[in-house]
Amino acid sequence: MNPFWSDLVKGLTPYVPGEQPKIANLVKLNTNESPYGPSPKALEAIRGEVRDELRLYPDPNADKLKSAISAFHGIDARQVFVGNGSDEVLAHVFLGLLKHAQPVLFPDITYSFYPVYCKLYQVAFETVALTDDFAIRIEDYDRPNGGIIFPNPNAPTGRQLPLFDLERLLQNHPGSVVVVDEAYVDFGGESAIRLISHYPNLLVVQTLSKSRALAGLRVGFAVGNSELIEALERIKNSFNSYPLDRLAIAGAVASFEDHDHFDRSCKAVIATREKLVREMKSLGFEVIPSSANFIFARHVSHDAEMLALALRQQSIIVRHFKMPRIDQYLRITVGTDEQCDILLSVLREIFSA
């Protein structure tokens, strides 16, 4: 181990992102990216920013983007924080709102970046087991804590926690910040943003990477009580005052203004997901109910790791997690109808062989 490394670095186990393989004619269903392109208006806006003004710093507050987000969700711009992807926003959340004497709580099966942030920022944490059917049970969080965070829909399971359960959680923990990570909410979930005016301890985080097909642009945001937002601004301005560049701001603003493209893309993913679920079940898969742009499934008689390898040999990439409780599940991104048909066809060939 390098002697120049700090003790903190020596103890880190970094997050491992989904594989980005360079395989010809690849059916890529492993990283939950959108199967459809960004809004044409967003692309036009990005191209419009490729000009001499790139020599100048962008707006450090990204006021145009905050205004676009607040207009879309019907909230005050002072309730909006923006960052370089929702991962950066979450990083600031862990350091600015979840680092307390009591441990932060999150599910045992969830976004695997959460424990990475805890170790990076030395935040105490405890995991709370999901039920046998991978649901969050509100009563299980009735313990001392320095905050609660979870994705809704959860990842990698795709299961949604109803808003009335979330409200019970908020009411049961008025002294704790409850962070709801809504990366996948636009594919059939119900956003908690409408609750922020009622609960000062609620923070909602979203991304433009999934439903707005801007994963390559890296834009995320959080909404909540203005005092929570101020904490994030303090962290951001002590770390990087210019997290969003001119192209990202312009493209993100335009994407929020193109309601038709957003609606069409989300509805197309939902329709394909429902068709994929039906077909997977007909092939003998058990599928967890999903409100996301992916499904979480296991086969009753075929090993998940072997299935993932067999699919890879046919240039189809899905995500397999070698973790307790879920090592027999595959997380499969909802692609286009054509991509999903290819997946189903190859699965039939594997089973027939």
Steps between C-alpha positions, in 0.01 A plus 500: 500500500637841403670674797374838378136396543313636798343259747160605365589395145642170621167411657278592205318248283385714205164471329511281188288652219322292240726363230537703180633228266613565143335208322368517144120478458456506876157485664588703810250442779720541808519869597140628486573759233216624285441306177387823338699814425476832681252766401594650161451838666762407759748400229434826317556698818828318568625573148405864549739526795803389295626852443755753618333538841643162601809696605286642783393320814138383513246643741608352837139496621352359176202731554339420164499131582364556850223711348420227244484232771289714731258585216466134401427384857310807619740591780718797597846522341645544849392141567723366221864389507683382188819301455721297270275197484288372787805312631673829579179633652480188718863540602422850630191362674701242693757755611264791561182338635568140605829520693386491864573312821222250432532269197326567171258224400444348156381163365729200488424463130524840337723735301852381580646852495344574841749298708782636283406857591473403865855363501634794298352757738524282811123496553372232738232283339275202556316299238136404546393172344233505233216254544512160330327651196749792495265764640591780742313459829462837673492354852850355453640855500369577848843522658742785585648646182680798354292489180334258260564456128367264236417499127133503409451294288774305669806383310575235395156354581276760330237475774315821593418616854153664498492868596269438795769272650761767435284753682479266799879476498534879489251540784674234711841668460446879512851553637675314216558591138330249271660490154303342215715419198261512203730407213230278347178666612389614153433143383183445697586613852349788695738781589527626858575853378142605571563423870797732556285796604346285776815334635810713567702182556438364147758525221429355155784428255452445127715460189477586131695184410207260468164641390655799324774294328781734604727256686798632303430857609512432878221706654319431826302702749341499844189675624395566857468756775716808429709433813589152375591652164722758671698220664566345159598838353752546783656162420500565125660842531768356728578230245427619144319824426449411131369141491285544187649624174328716239405206279348307790293795618369578151412139418336439836286814477379404152417146611265633768329720243434211259206335677387297197832321448525421871147356514543291184830350615371407846179346365696298243728356770203415722317322216809297409563414865151359545535292184845378611368399843220294344741320266758438773235344722393274215862376484497403868643814657381650827496879456488754783232768433688792343429872473842562344658469155634158591372170634644276770442133427613149580430173324352211692751248366794682339795656684515878458875524451496228235211676322691829503805329351293321236335828399838672484622238254216618276601869546223576750616666824285495815598571862567223750577580865706248697344602828311315776125464440515618138768283338231312306352815349577688181435870460397564142466848355189560290630568151312555177240246391755363254769459767261327737382268223861402435549431871189280515596313185846421633358389834270257319800362313694459827214315666434277203866400496 
